[in-house]
Amino acid sequence: DAGVIQSPRHEVTEMGQEVTLRCKPISGHDYLFWYRQTMMRGLELLIYFNNNVPIDDSGMPEDRFSAKMPNASFSTLKIQPSEPRDSAVYFCASSEQGSNEQFFGPGTRLTVL
Amino acid sequence: KQEVTQIPAALSVPEGENLVLNCSFTDSAIYNLQWFRQDPGKGLTSLLLIQSSQREQTSGRLNASLDKSSGRSTLYIAASQPGDSATYLCAVRPRDSNYQLIWGAGTKLIIKP
């Protein structure tokens, strides 16, 4: 398996634009997690899904953030409208039912100007 | 509220030395503890996962221990190499968390040739 795949790897956009981040989890994994990493706050869990259903979105900072998982092999994290303080590295991770071990993608480095 | 602390924040040692990284947590009611490695500009790689019922786990030159009663875990790296240079993060899964991990801020390790 290629591991967790994220795209794009880098995204530079202007304030107010819509940003969509994409993730393909490891095949067969039932859990998918979206994280944000910044120097100031470290790693923060934004939302996670189990069997494509959002289970806990309490980490989503504002209504500008939304996440979907239309099927077992694809998830998106959307920011609309984006703001400079959203600049961070966004990671997607997946996990197998009962495994507890999370496998991370390479991340998307987002810069909002 | 569970908090995870890693000390020191940074560590620089000569190649070949054995070293210990520390992770402490405030609430002993955990499901497991996981050590990750993060290379600059890349995602996180899972190194070792210790279940709450275990005392240690080993993988190659790495050994992780867990003492729930004192709220501590250590990651021991034997015969360090320049390729071990990275940021090492520990994360605990609280017993009541539903897969959410609580993260330490990491220890940045530099192995000097």
HADDOCK unambig.tbl for C-alpha pairs under 7 A between the chains (distance, minus, plus):
assign (segid A and resid 42 and name CA) (segid B and resid 105 and name CA) 5.93 0.50 0.50
assign (segid A and resid 43 and name CA) (segid B and resid 103 and name CA) 6.67 0.50 0.50
assign (segid A and resid 103 and name CA) (segid B and resid 45 and name CA) 6.96 0.50 0.50
assign (segid A and resid 103 and name CA) (segid B and resid 46 and name CA) 6.76 0.50 0.50
assign (segid A and resid 104 and name CA) (segid B and resid 43 and name CA) 5.96 0.50 0.50
assign (segid A and resid 104 and name CA) (segid B and resid 44 and name CA) 5.61 0.50 0.50
assign (segid A and resid 104 and name CA) (segid B and resid 45 and name CA) 6.74 0.50 0.50
assign (segid A and resid 105 and name CA) (segid B and resid 43 and name CA) 5.65 0.50 0.50
assign (segid A and resid 106 and name CA) (segid B and resid 42 and name CA) 5.07 0.50 0.50
assign (segid A and resid 106 and name CA) (segid B and resid 43 and name CA) 4.07 0.50 0.50
assign (segid A and resid 107 and name CA) (segid B and resid 42 and name CA) 6.75 0.50 0.50
assign (segid A and resid 107 and name CA) (segid B and resid 43 and name CA) 5.78 0.50 0.50
